[in-house]
């Protein structure tokens, strides 16, 4: 899976059919891509930064939201309510 040099649109296209969910910290993804064009659920992690220490507290929230994540849509995962 040589995906390191791929951009979001390419990553989403590659992920479709191989994964159920696409996790990203790119808050602008829904402005850069049309989520309804990709048959995959997209979860956008919103933290102070994309450093692991800032993202780690969102893991429990991600696990809660995964079952209800809708394909062809963006779901925001933030620290509210944690």
N, C-alpha and C positions, 0 to 999 in steps of 0.2 A: 504494500500500500504506500507508494511513494507520493504522499499527498502534501508534503511540507511546503512546496512552492505554489500550491493551488490557492486561488482566491475564493471568496464565499460562493459565488455562483457555480464555479467548477466543483467546489467541495460539496455543495448541496446536490448537484447532479450525480456525483460519484456516490454519495451516501444513500440516495434513493435506491431502494431495492436491496440494499445491504444492511441498513439499519432502520429502526423504527423512529428514532429521535436524533436530532442534530442539536448539540449543545454549543452555545457560543457566548462570548462576552462582548460581542460587537453590537452595541446598542443601535447602530445605524443600519443594521442588516435589512430591516423592513423598508427602509428608504432606498436601499441600493438594489434590492431584489424583490420580486413579486412572490411572496410566500405561497400563494395559491397555485403557482406554477410547479411546485415541488410536492410530490406525494410523500411527505415526511413531516412529522411534528417538529417544530422548531422552538427550543427553549432558550431565551436570552437571559443570561445571568447578569444581574445588576448589583454591583458591589462598588466599594470605593475605588478599587483598581482591579486589574486582572491578575494580581499576585495571588498565589495559592493561599496565603494567610487570610486574604480578604474574601476569597471565594469559598473557602472551606466551611464557614458557617451556613452557606446556602445548601449544602449537601442534603440535609434532612428535608428541606423545603422541596428540593428537586425530587427526592424520592416520593414525597407526598403527591406531587403534581404529575408525575409520570403516567399513572393510570388514566388520568383525564386529559392528557395532552392531545390536542386535535391535529390531525394531519392537515397540511395546506394552511396552517395558521401559526402565528407567533404567540407564545405564552411567555409573559414576563415573570421571572423569578427574582424576587428581591428579599431583603431581610426583614420586611415589615411583618410583625406578628411573631418574630422569633424571640 
